[in-house]
Amino acid sequence: MDFPDETEDLDLTLRHVSRQFPEQLARALLSPGAVITGASWTDTQLTSRQRRLDRALDVTVGGERRFEHVELQSEMEGDVPFRVYEYNTLFSLALVAETPAGTKVPRIRSTLVLLSGRDKPWPAQGEYRTSPDDEPFSGVTFRIDAVYQRTVAELAARGSPLWMIFAPLAVDADPERMKAVLARLRAETSPRDFGELAAALTVVAAKDRRQRGLRGVILGLLSKEDVMQSSVFQMGRQEGQKETQLQDVARLFEKRLGRSLVETERTTLLQRLASLGYDRLVDVRDELSQEALAAWLRNPDAA
């Protein structure tokens, strides 16, 4: 059965599926009972830094517009607090620049979602401090949501089907609870949405560092039709096809050059595969001399 592979990129999958369910993500982040009247992903860019700031959810809750910035991390690394601070600061600058004079600038809150890490419970809040320790705090604070330290019931209490994709990481996740999670998702979502969430669930389960074998359990409870039409599944197939094409064309280029490609050449080849296509790359390989082919790979701007 061609479900998403165990090696599927977790970050890519989670970002992709979260964009399919903006309101469900908002529901998971906000307080129970919050009245959400709008939720969409922002498409803001800070022109002066040429940085896209598209990890913030534009939410209207209780009649007030706000932004929810979400960082998904496999574990807490040393530079994570700074990266949260950097994004929060850059996004705040972009909001000020885009908000008409005399209008209230929407507020932004950052949440760090941890998928694995230490056993010791994390505090509810983290921070990146810019002021001296003996001065009042300035910098950025952010929520810490260590989903791998939650129970399945705690994740379900968010009232968001989207948040249930983290159930395989929960401290008490087991086959019976996975069966109940799938039954709940099937009952509460449309067949298409169920397929999206079920496909993401298999990718998350494969990354469970407790190694409880829950991916196999979940796959055994699904039919091929459950997920094969989901965009997560199709994305995985497309990425797999792209990687296969890259390997094939890289071998052709290496044979012509008489050596292995260096990393910068493989990067250029990947970019050209996306822009020119496989057939055109094969034509270039056949048309150019060995020296011209090497020069073509060295020049990232060559057509």
Residue frames as qw, qx, qy, qz and C-alpha x, y, z in Angstrom:
[[0.000, 0.888, 0.459, 0.000, 0.00, 0.00, 0.00],
 [0.493, 0.378, 0.006, 0.784, 1.56, 3.34, -1.11],
 [0.349, -0.892, -0.271, 0.096, 1.19, 5.44, 2.02],
 [0.102, 0.923, -0.313, 0.202, 3.63, 8.29, 2.76],
 [0.781, 0.209, -0.491, 0.324, 7.06, 6.83, 3.39],
 [0.678, -0.611, -0.263, 0.312, 8.70, 6.72, 6.82],
 [0.544, -0.121, 0.062, 0.828, 11.42, 9.05, 5.53],
 [0.100, 0.795, 0.411, 0.434, 8.90, 11.74, 4.56],
 [0.256, 0.276, -0.269, 0.886, 10.08, 15.18, 5.69],
 [0.245, -0.565, -0.714, 0.332, 8.27, 15.89, 8.96],
 [0.077, -0.471, -0.136, 0.868, 8.62, 19.68, 8.89],
 [0.152, 0.063, -0.546, -0.821, 7.43, 19.90, 5.29],
 [0.274, -0.381, -0.857, -0.214, 4.45, 17.65, 6.02],
 [0.217, -0.581, -0.601, 0.505, 3.39, 19.55, 9.14],
 [0.008, 0.391, -0.060, -0.918, 3.67, 22.95, 7.47],
 [0.188, -0.066, -0.702, -0.683, 1.75, 21.66, 4.47],
 [0.293, -0.472, -0.827, -0.087, -1.12, 20.11, 6.42],
 [0.177, -0.525, -0.460, 0.694, -1.39, 23.03, 8.84],
 [0.084, 0.228, -0.249, -0.938, -2.01, 25.30, 5.87],
 [0.262, -0.271, -0.798, -0.471, -4.96, 23.16, 4.90],
 [0.457, -0.632, -0.626, -0.011, -6.61, 23.78, 8.28],
 [0.194, 0.407, -0.245, 0.858, -5.93, 27.36, 9.46],
 [0.541, -0.528, -0.008, -0.654, -9.05, 27.57, 11.63],
 [0.920, -0.274, -0.280, 0.013, -8.27, 24.22, 13.24],
 [0.618, 0.170, -0.349, 0.684, -4.76, 25.43, 14.05],
 [0.133, -0.488, 0.146, -0.850, -6.17, 28.61, 15.58],
 [0.775, -0.452, -0.187, -0.400, -8.56, 26.49, 17.63],
 [0.872, -0.117, -0.354, 0.317, -5.63, 24.47, 19.00],
 [0.447, 0.247, -0.272, 0.816, -3.65, 27.58, 19.96],
 [0.231, -0.449, 0.055, -0.861, -6.39, 29.72, 21.49],
 [0.258, -0.089, 0.735, -0.620, -8.34, 29.30, 24.71],
 [0.019, 0.351, 0.929, 0.116, -11.30, 26.88, 24.72],
 [0.068, 0.760, 0.594, -0.256, -14.47, 28.71, 23.81],
 [0.129, -0.456, 0.201, 0.857, -12.70, 31.51, 21.92],
 [0.568, 0.683, 0.401, -0.223, -14.96, 32.92, 19.19],
 [0.370, -0.278, 0.548, 0.697, -12.95, 32.73, 15.95],
 [0.518, 0.709, 0.312, -0.362, -14.44, 34.63, 13.03],
 [0.615, 0.758, -0.215, -0.036, -11.48, 34.47, 10.65],
 [0.650, -0.523, 0.494, 0.245, -8.22, 32.57, 10.21],
 [0.780, 0.619, 0.001, 0.091, -5.82, 32.63, 7.27],
 [0.766, -0.220, 0.111, 0.594, -2.11, 32.41, 6.60],
 [0.035, 0.912, -0.059, -0.403, -0.35, 35.72, 6.07],
 [0.785, 0.400, 0.210, 0.423, 1.72, 36.45, 2.99],
 [0.128, -0.984, 0.068, 0.103, 3.80, 39.31, 4.40],
 [0.806, 0.237, -0.057, 0.540, 7.31, 40.16, 3.27],
 [0.343, -0.842, 0.026, 0.416, 9.82, 42.46, 4.96],
 [0.658, 0.737, 0.023, 0.151, 11.19, 44.12, 1.84],
 [0.019, -0.900, 0.420, -0.117, 14.26, 45.68, 3.47],
 [0.449, -0.470, 0.759, -0.042, 15.51, 42.22, 4.54],
 [0.570, 0.269, -0.626, -0.459, 13.99, 40.25, 1.62],
 [0.042, -0.060, 0.949, -0.306, 12.51, 37.87, 4.16],
 [0.526, -0.313, -0.549, -0.570, 9.17, 36.14, 3.70],
 [0.176, -0.166, 0.683, -0.689, 7.22, 36.05, 6.95],
 [0.632, -0.070, -0.453, -0.625, 4.64, 33.38, 6.19],
 [0.429, -0.090, -0.870, 0.227, 4.63, 31.37, 9.43],
 [0.116, 0.124, 0.504, -0.847, 2.04, 33.56, 11.16],
 [0.020, -0.505, -0.842, -0.189, -1.67, 32.90, 11.26],
 [0.143, -0.180, -0.026, -0.973, -3.91, 35.95, 10.79],
 [0.239, -0.415, -0.872, 0.100, -6.75, 35.41, 13.27],
 [0.294, -0.412, 0.001, -0.863, -9.80, 37.41, 14.26],
 [0.459, -0.302, -0.811, 0.199, -10.91, 36.29, 17.71],
 [0.211, -0.652, -0.538, 0.491, -13.45, 38.07, 19.86],
 [0.260, 0.929, 0.262, 0.014, -13.68, 40.75, 17.17],
 [0.176, -0.890, 0.345, 0.242, -9.98, 41.65, 17.42],
 [0.805, 0.531, -0.249, 0.085, -7.31, 40.90, 14.83],
 [0.489, -0.706, 0.510, 0.055, -4.10, 39.23, 16.04],
 [0.659, 0.504, -0.549, -0.100, -1.33, 36.99, 14.71],
 [0.853, -0.393, 0.339, -0.060, -0.26, 33.57, 15.96],
 [0.379, 0.683, -0.621, -0.059, 3.32, 32.72, 15.03],
 [0.941, -0.219, 0.221, -0.129, 4.08, 28.99, 15.24],
 [0.222, 0.646, -0.728, -0.052, 7.49, 27.30, 15.19],
 [0.983, -0.089, -0.002, -0.161, 7.58, 23.50, 14.87],
 [0.107, 0.706, -0.691, 0.115, 10.79, 21.94, 16.20],
 [0.807, 0.009, -0.591, -0.006, 11.87, 18.31, 16.54],
 [0.687, -0.462, -0.388, 0.405, 13.65, 19.33, 19.75],
 [0.163, -0.982, -0.007, 0.092, 14.95, 22.36, 21.61],
 [0.750, 0.265, -0.039, 0.605, 18.22, 23.48, 20.06],
 [0.448, -0.394, -0.231, 0.769, 20.43, 26.23, 21.45],
 [0.081, -0.053, 0.220, 0.971, 19.51, 28.87, 18.88],
 [0.075, -0.551, -0.787, -0.265, 15.74, 28.26, 18.89],
 [0.168, -0.766, -0.432, 0.446, 14.90, 31.08, 21.36],
 [0.144, -0.467, 0.242, 0.838, 16.87, 33.55, 19.24],
 [0.042, 0.149, 0.752, 0.640, 15.14, 32.38, 16.05],
 [0.105, -0.699, -0.707, 0.026, 11.74, 32.88, 17.68],
 [0.202, -0.719, -0.147, 0.649, 12.86, 36.36, 18.79],
 [0.174, -0.231, 0.496, 0.819, 14.17, 37.20, 15.30],
 [0.004, -0.400, -0.788, -0.468, 10.97, 36.17, 13.57],
 [0.172, -0.760, -0.578, 0.243, 8.75, 37.93, 16.12],
 [0.214, -0.629, 0.028, 0.747, 10.78, 41.13, 15.76],
 [0.114, -0.077, 0.614, 0.777, 10.92, 41.07, 11.94],
 [0.051, -0.535, -0.793, -0.287, 7.21, 40.36, 11.72],
 [0.179, -0.765, -0.416, 0.458, 6.44, 43.21, 14.12],
 [0.161, -0.442, 0.276, 0.838, 8.44, 45.57, 11.90],
 [0.030, 0.181, 0.762, 0.621, 6.52, 44.36, 8.84],
 [0.109, -0.676, -0.727, 0.043, 3.19, 44.87, 10.61],
 [0.163, -0.700, -0.162, 0.676, 4.09, 48.44, 11.58],
 [0.116, -0.262, 0.498, 0.818, 5.14, 49.19, 8.00],
 [0.072, -0.273, -0.816, -0.504, 1.89, 47.77, 6.55],
 [0.133, -0.655, -0.696, 0.260, -0.57, 49.23, 9.08],
 [0.135, 0.742, 0.254, 0.605, -2.10, 52.60, 8.12],
 [0.186, 0.197, -0.408, 0.872, -1.15, 55.54, 10.34],
 [0.428, -0.216, 0.210, -0.852, -3.52, 56.02, 13.24],
 [0.870, -0.095, -0.321, -0.363, -4.62, 52.38, 13.15],
 [0.666, -0.548, 0.481, -0.158, -3.79, 49.93, 15.93],
 [0.364, 0.490, -0.780, -0.138, -1.00, 47.56, 14.98],
 [0.915, -0.196, -0.240, -0.256, -2.13, 43.94, 15.48],
 [0.445, -0.641, 0.607, -0.149, -0.33, 42.05, 18.23],
 [0.742, 0.321, -0.578, -0.106, 1.63, 38.86, 17.65],
 [0.693, -0.503, 0.467, -0.220, 2.19, 35.86, 19.92],
 [0.445, 0.484, -0.745, -0.112, 4.80, 33.15, 19.33],
 [0.875, -0.259, 0.305, -0.273, 4.36, 29.48, 20.16],
 [0.179, 0.520, -0.828, -0.106, 7.11, 26.86, 20.00],
 [0.938, -0.048, 0.041, -0.340, 5.76, 23.33, 19.39],
 [0.082, -0.560, 0.824, -0.005, 8.28, 20.69, 20.51],
 [0.859, 0.122, -0.329, -0.373, 7.93, 17.18, 19.10],
 [0.904, -0.114, -0.341, 0.233, 10.59, 15.44, 21.18],
 [0.140, 0.717, -0.395, 0.557, 13.32, 16.09, 23.72],
 [0.086, 0.281, -0.775, 0.560, 14.05, 15.81, 27.40],
 [0.391, -0.418, -0.820, -0.008, 11.86, 13.97, 29.91],
 [0.181, -0.367, -0.458, 0.789, 11.81, 16.85, 32.39],
 [0.207, 0.800, 0.563, 0.000, 8.65, 18.96, 31.86],
 [0.336, 0.314, 0.145, 0.876, 9.16, 22.20, 29.98],
 [0.032, 0.403, 0.403, -0.821, 7.97, 25.48, 31.46],
 [0.395, 0.710, 0.574, -0.096, 4.87, 26.98, 29.92],
 [0.268, 0.963, 0.010, -0.036, 6.91, 29.95, 28.68],
 [0.762, -0.033, 0.105, 0.638, 10.34, 30.51, 27.19],
 [0.028, 0.971, 0.056, -0.231, 12.15, 33.74, 26.49],
 [0.689, 0.292, 0.029, 0.663, 14.95, 35.45, 24.62],
 [0.321, -0.862, -0.195, 0.341, 16.30, 38.29, 26.72],
 [0.538, 0.618, 0.031, 0.572, 18.01, 41.34, 25.22],
 [0.225, -0.872, 0.152, -0.407, 18.27, 43.44, 28.39],
 [0.219, 0.428, -0.760, 0.438, 20.93, 42.94, 31.11],
 [0.505, -0.291, -0.809, 0.076, 20.02, 40.47, 33.83],
 [0.249, -0.365, -0.545, 0.713, 19.83, 43.21, 36.47],
 [0.203, 0.121, -0.119, -0.964, 17.45, 45.34, 34.40],
 [0.660, 0.295, 0.416, -0.551, 13.71, 44.95, 33.68],
 [0.598, 0.108, 0.746, 0.274, 13.06, 42.35, 31.01],
 [0.493, 0.645, -0.135, -0.568, 13.03, 43.27, 27.35],
 [0.075, -0.242, 0.912, 0.324, 13.08, 40.84, 24.47],
 [0.651, -0.019, -0.422, -0.631, 10.47, 38.26, 23.49],
 [0.459, -0.132, 0.805, -0.352, 8.61, 35.62, 25.44],
 [0.551, 0.146, -0.607, -0.553, 6.99, 32.63, 23.75],
 [0.847, -0.192, 0.266, -0.418, 4.72, 29.75, 24.70],
 [0.085, 0.369, -0.919, -0.112, 6.19, 26.24, 24.81],
 [0.860, 0.032, 0.131, -0.492, 3.87, 23.43, 23.80],
 [0.027, -0.400, 0.912, 0.086, 5.74, 20.13, 24.17],
 [0.790, 0.038, -0.183, -0.584, 3.17, 17.88, 22.53],
 [0.662, 0.180, -0.725, 0.057, 5.26, 14.77, 23.19],
 [0.111, 0.078, -0.747, 0.651, 4.81, 15.36, 26.94],
 [0.559, -0.042, 0.111, -0.820, 1.00, 15.56, 26.67],
 [0.436, 0.123, 0.881, -0.134, -1.49, 12.72, 26.96],
 [0.063, 0.302, 0.755, 0.578, -3.81, 11.82, 24.10],
 [0.134, -0.755, -0.634, 0.096, -6.72, 13.21, 26.16],
 [0.226, -0.678, -0.057, 0.697, -4.91, 16.52, 26.66],
 [0.130, -0.127, 0.565, 0.805, -4.36, 16.86, 22.92],
 [0.041, -0.488, -0.804, -0.336, -8.00, 15.98, 22.25],
 [0.171, -0.719, -0.507, 0.444, -9.14, 18.62, 24.74],
 [0.154, -0.286, 0.219, 0.920, -7.89, 21.34, 22.37],
 [0.509, 0.596, 0.462, -0.415, -11.02, 20.68, 20.33],
 [0.346, 0.719, -0.385, -0.464, -9.03, 20.64, 17.09],
 [0.969, 0.187, 0.162, -0.006, -8.88, 17.59, 14.78],
 [0.527, 0.742, -0.342, 0.232, -5.63, 19.01, 13.40],
 [0.221, -0.701, 0.589, -0.336, -3.92, 18.73, 16.80],
 [0.910, -0.155, 0.331, -0.198, -4.71, 15.02, 16.91],
 [0.792, 0.526, -0.291, 0.108, -1.99, 14.35, 14.34],
 [0.094, 0.640, -0.639, 0.416, 0.43, 14.65, 17.29],
 [0.844, -0.353, 0.134, -0.381, -1.32, 11.83, 19.17],
 [0.940, 0.136, -0.265, 0.164, 1.33, 9.20, 18.22],
 [0.389, 0.484, -0.449, 0.643, 3.89, 11.29, 20.14],
 [0.536, -0.640, 0.080, -0.545, 1.81, 11.49, 23.35],
 [0.136, -0.484, 0.798, -0.333, 3.19, 9.91, 26.51],
 [0.571, 0.020, 0.739, -0.357, 0.34, 7.38, 26.71],
 [0.616, 0.430, -0.355, -0.556, -0.05, 6.67, 22.98],
 [0.399, -0.145, 0.905, -0.003, -0.80, 2.99, 22.33],
 [0.004, -0.126, -0.837, -0.533, -2.66, 0.90, 19.71],
 [0.034, -0.626, -0.772, 0.107, -6.07, 1.26, 21.36],
 [0.038, -0.733, -0.178, 0.655, -5.77, 5.02, 21.65],
 [0.038, -0.287, 0.559, 0.777, -4.63, 5.29, 18.01],
 [0.004, 0.371, 0.881, 0.294, -7.72, 3.33, 17.00],
 [0.060, -0.753, -0.556, 0.347, -9.88, 5.77, 18.99],
 [0.099, -0.569, 0.166, 0.799, -8.09, 8.77, 17.44],
 [0.017, -0.025, 0.735, 0.677, -8.76, 7.53, 13.92],
 [0.042, -0.559, -0.826, -0.058, -12.40, 6.79, 14.77],
 [0.078, -0.749, -0.328, 0.571, -12.82, 10.31, 16.11],
 [0.062, -0.427, 0.391, 0.813, -11.18, 11.92, 13.08],
 [0.020, 0.195, 0.850, 0.489, -13.31, 9.86, 10.72],
 [0.072, -0.670, -0.728, 0.126, -16.48, 10.89, 12.57],
 [0.135, -0.787, -0.219, 0.561, -15.63, 14.60, 12.84],
 [0.033, -0.557, 0.410, 0.721, -14.17, 15.36, 9.40],
 [0.747, 0.514, -0.078, -0.415, -15.06, 14.97, 5.75],
 [0.960, 0.087, 0.189, 0.188, -13.52, 12.04, 3.81],
 [0.563, 0.686, -0.133, 0.442, -11.06, 14.40, 2.13],
 [0.197, -0.803, 0.370, -0.423, -10.02, 16.07, 5.39],
 [0.882, -0.361, 0.291, -0.083, -9.74, 12.68, 7.05],
 [0.890, 0.338, 0.023, 0.307, -7.35, 11.62, 4.29],
 [0.258, 0.793, -0.266, 0.484, -5.18, 14.70, 4.82],
 [0.467, -0.686, 0.404, -0.386, -5.00, 14.19, 8.58],
 [0.966, -0.142, 0.215, -0.023, -4.54, 10.41, 8.40],
 [0.772, 0.502, -0.125, 0.368, -1.63, 10.78, 5.96],
 [0.042, 0.764, -0.377, 0.522, 0.03, 13.34, 8.25],
 [0.768, -0.504, 0.269, -0.289, -0.62, 11.04, 11.22],
 [0.980, 0.085, 0.022, 0.181, 1.46, 8.27, 9.61],
 [0.504, 0.629, -0.253, 0.535, 4.38, 10.66, 9.03],
 [0.324, -0.713, 0.346, -0.516, 4.27, 11.91, 12.63],
 [0.923, -0.312, 0.159, -0.159, 4.05, 8.35, 13.99],
 [0.879, 0.317, -0.156, 0.322, 7.20, 7.38, 12.10],
 [0.276, 0.636, -0.339, 0.636, 9.12, 10.07, 14.02],
 [0.708, -0.651, -0.001, -0.273, 8.12, 8.86, 17.49],
 [0.266, 0.624, -0.673, 0.293, 11.43, 8.60, 19.33],
 [0.608, -0.320, 0.596, -0.416, 9.89, 6.26, 21.87],
 [0.295, 0.295, -0.845, -0.334, 9.77, 3.73, 19.01],
 [0.517, 0.043, 0.687, -0.508, 6.46, 2.13, 19.93],
 [0.169, 0.075, 0.894, 0.408, 5.68, 0.92, 16.41],
 [0.324, 0.539, 0.528, -0.570, 2.51, 3.00, 16.14],
 [0.299, 0.459, -0.418, -0.724, 2.93, 3.80, 12.45],
 [0.171, 0.038, -0.947, -0.270, 2.34, 0.17, 11.59],
 [0.106, 0.415, 0.805, -0.411, -0.72, 0.13, 13.84],
 [0.290, 0.584, 0.120, -0.749, -2.16, 3.20, 12.14],
 [0.263, 0.341, -0.671, -0.603, -1.47, 1.87, 8.65],
 [0.047, -0.120, -0.991, -0.026, -3.28, -1.34, 9.57],
 [0.161, 0.551, 0.651, -0.497, -6.39, 0.69, 10.37],
 [0.276, 0.638, -0.105, -0.711, -6.43, 2.59, 7.09],
 [0.764, 0.422, 0.468, 0.139, -7.33, 1.68, 3.54],
 [0.480, 0.039, 0.351, 0.803, -5.41, 2.88, 0.54],
 [0.048, 0.687, 0.493, 0.532, -8.40, 5.01, -0.45],
 [0.413, -0.800, -0.335, 0.278, -8.27, 6.80, 2.91],
 [0.347, -0.751, 0.140, 0.544, -5.14, 8.73, 2.04],
 [0.612, 0.108, 0.509, 0.595, -4.12, 8.22, -1.59],
 [0.233, 0.760, 0.395, 0.461, -6.01, 11.35, -2.76],
 [0.379, -0.862, -0.154, 0.299, -4.70, 13.58, 0.03],
 [0.350, 0.900, -0.199, 0.168, -2.37, 16.42, -0.87],
 [0.462, -0.688, 0.559, -0.019, 0.12, 15.13, 1.72],
 [0.826, 0.041, 0.547, 0.133, 0.25, 11.82, -0.15],
 [0.641, 0.722, 0.175, 0.194, 0.54, 13.52, -3.53],
 [0.029, -0.939, 0.335, -0.072, 3.24, 15.83, -2.19],
 [0.639, -0.468, 0.604, 0.083, 5.22, 12.82, -1.01],
 [0.807, 0.331, 0.448, 0.197, 4.92, 11.15, -4.42],
 [0.416, 0.894, -0.006, 0.166, 6.02, 14.32, -6.20],
 [0.257, -0.841, 0.475, -0.022, 9.02, 14.77, -3.89],
 [0.767, -0.198, 0.598, 0.124, 9.95, 11.13, -4.42],
 [0.725, 0.581, 0.311, 0.202, 9.71, 11.47, -8.20],
 [0.165, 0.961, -0.193, 0.109, 11.81, 14.65, -8.08],
 [0.488, -0.659, 0.571, 0.051, 14.52, 12.92, -6.04],
 [0.817, 0.115, 0.537, 0.177, 14.56, 9.97, -8.45],
 [0.564, 0.791, 0.136, 0.195, 14.90, 12.31, -11.42],
 [0.107, -0.927, 0.356, -0.042, 17.69, 14.21, -9.69],
 [0.670, -0.404, 0.609, 0.133, 19.62, 11.01, -9.04],
 [0.782, 0.395, 0.441, 0.195, 19.17, 9.88, -12.65],
 [0.414, 0.885, 0.007, 0.210, 20.25, 13.14, -14.23],
 [0.343, -0.836, 0.429, 0.023, 23.15, 13.51, -11.75],
 [0.777, -0.159, 0.566, 0.225, 24.49, 10.14, -12.88],
 [0.661, 0.640, 0.294, 0.257, 24.27, 11.23, -16.53],
 [0.092, 0.969, -0.176, 0.146, 26.15, 14.45, -15.79],
 [0.559, -0.648, 0.511, 0.078, 28.81, 12.65, -13.75],
 [0.829, 0.150, 0.474, 0.255, 29.36, 10.14, -16.55],
 [0.502, 0.807, 0.127, 0.283, 29.85, 12.99, -19.05],
 [0.107, -0.933, 0.294, -0.179, 32.18, 14.92, -16.71],
 [0.747, 0.255, -0.554, 0.264, 34.11, 11.83, -15.63],
 [0.206, 0.146, -0.633, 0.732, 33.84, 12.75, -11.96],
 [0.201, -0.597, -0.745, 0.221, 31.37, 13.15, -9.10],
 [0.022, -0.774, -0.220, -0.594, 29.39, 16.37, -8.77],
 [0.233, 0.034, -0.538, 0.809, 30.30, 18.68, -5.91],
 [0.001, 0.541, 0.725, -0.427, 27.55, 19.93, -3.59],
 [0.153, 0.543, 0.015, -0.825, 27.16, 23.32, -5.31],
 [0.208, 0.167, -0.717, -0.644, 26.75, 21.59, -8.67],
 [0.111, -0.340, -0.934, 0.002, 24.07, 19.26, -7.28],
 [0.062, 0.582, 0.462, -0.666, 22.24, 22.30, -5.89],
 [0.204, 0.429, -0.332, -0.815, 22.37, 24.01, -9.30],
 [0.168, -0.020, -0.903, -0.394, 21.19, 20.82, -10.96],
 [0.014, -0.473, -0.828, 0.300, 18.22, 20.58, -8.60],
 [0.146, 0.594, 0.174, -0.772, 17.24, 24.19, -9.30],
 [0.233, 0.338, -0.573, -0.710, 17.50, 23.61, -13.07],
 [0.051, -0.198, -0.973, -0.111, 15.49, 20.42, -12.80],
 [0.098, 0.595, 0.628, -0.491, 12.66, 22.45, -11.27],
 [0.193, 0.674, -0.022, -0.713, 12.86, 25.27, -13.83],
 [0.272, 0.464, -0.624, -0.567, 13.84, 23.43, -17.04],
 [0.919, 0.072, 0.103, -0.374, 12.61, 19.89, -16.52],
 [0.757, -0.285, 0.564, 0.165, 14.27, 16.51, -16.88],
 [0.766, 0.488, 0.351, 0.229, 14.18, 16.26, -20.71],
 [0.263, 0.942, -0.120, 0.170, 15.86, 19.65, -21.20],
 [0.444, -0.737, 0.508, 0.028, 18.66, 18.71, -18.78],
 [0.817, 0.018, 0.534, 0.218, 19.33, 15.53, -20.76],
 [0.584, 0.758, 0.175, 0.232, 19.49, 17.64, -23.94],
 [0.068, -0.947, 0.303, -0.082, 21.98, 20.04, -22.32],
 [0.689, -0.454, 0.553, 0.118, 24.13, 17.11, -21.21],
 [0.782, 0.271, 0.487, 0.278, 24.22, 15.79, -24.81],
 [0.415, 0.877, 0.145, 0.196, 24.70, 19.17, -26.50],
 [0.122, -0.941, 0.305, -0.080, 27.56, 20.66, -24.45],
 [0.634, 0.417, -0.584, 0.289, 31.18, 19.61, -24.37],
 [0.696, -0.352, -0.516, 0.354, 32.69, 18.40, -21.12],
 [0.334, -0.043, -0.216, 0.916, 34.24, 21.80, -20.43],
 [0.246, -0.313, -0.228, -0.888, 31.11, 23.74, -21.38],
 [0.647, -0.467, -0.562, -0.218, 28.97, 21.47, -19.22],
 [0.581, -0.307, -0.456, 0.601, 31.20, 22.10, -16.20],
 [0.109, 0.066, -0.033, 0.991, 31.02, 25.86, -16.84],
 [0.429, -0.409, -0.455, -0.665, 27.22, 25.66, -17.17],
 [0.673, -0.489, -0.548, 0.088, 27.01, 24.04, -13.75],
 [0.476, -0.184, -0.308, 0.803, 29.33, 26.61, -12.19],
 [0.063, -0.117, -0.111, -0.985, 27.19, 29.52, -13.43],
 [0.136, 0.392, 0.813, -0.408, 23.92, 29.64, -11.43],
 [0.324, 0.594, 0.139, -0.723, 22.53, 32.26, -13.84],
 [0.035, 0.214, -0.777, -0.590, 23.06, 30.26, -17.03],
 [0.706, 0.155, 0.004, -0.692, 19.90, 29.39, -18.97]]
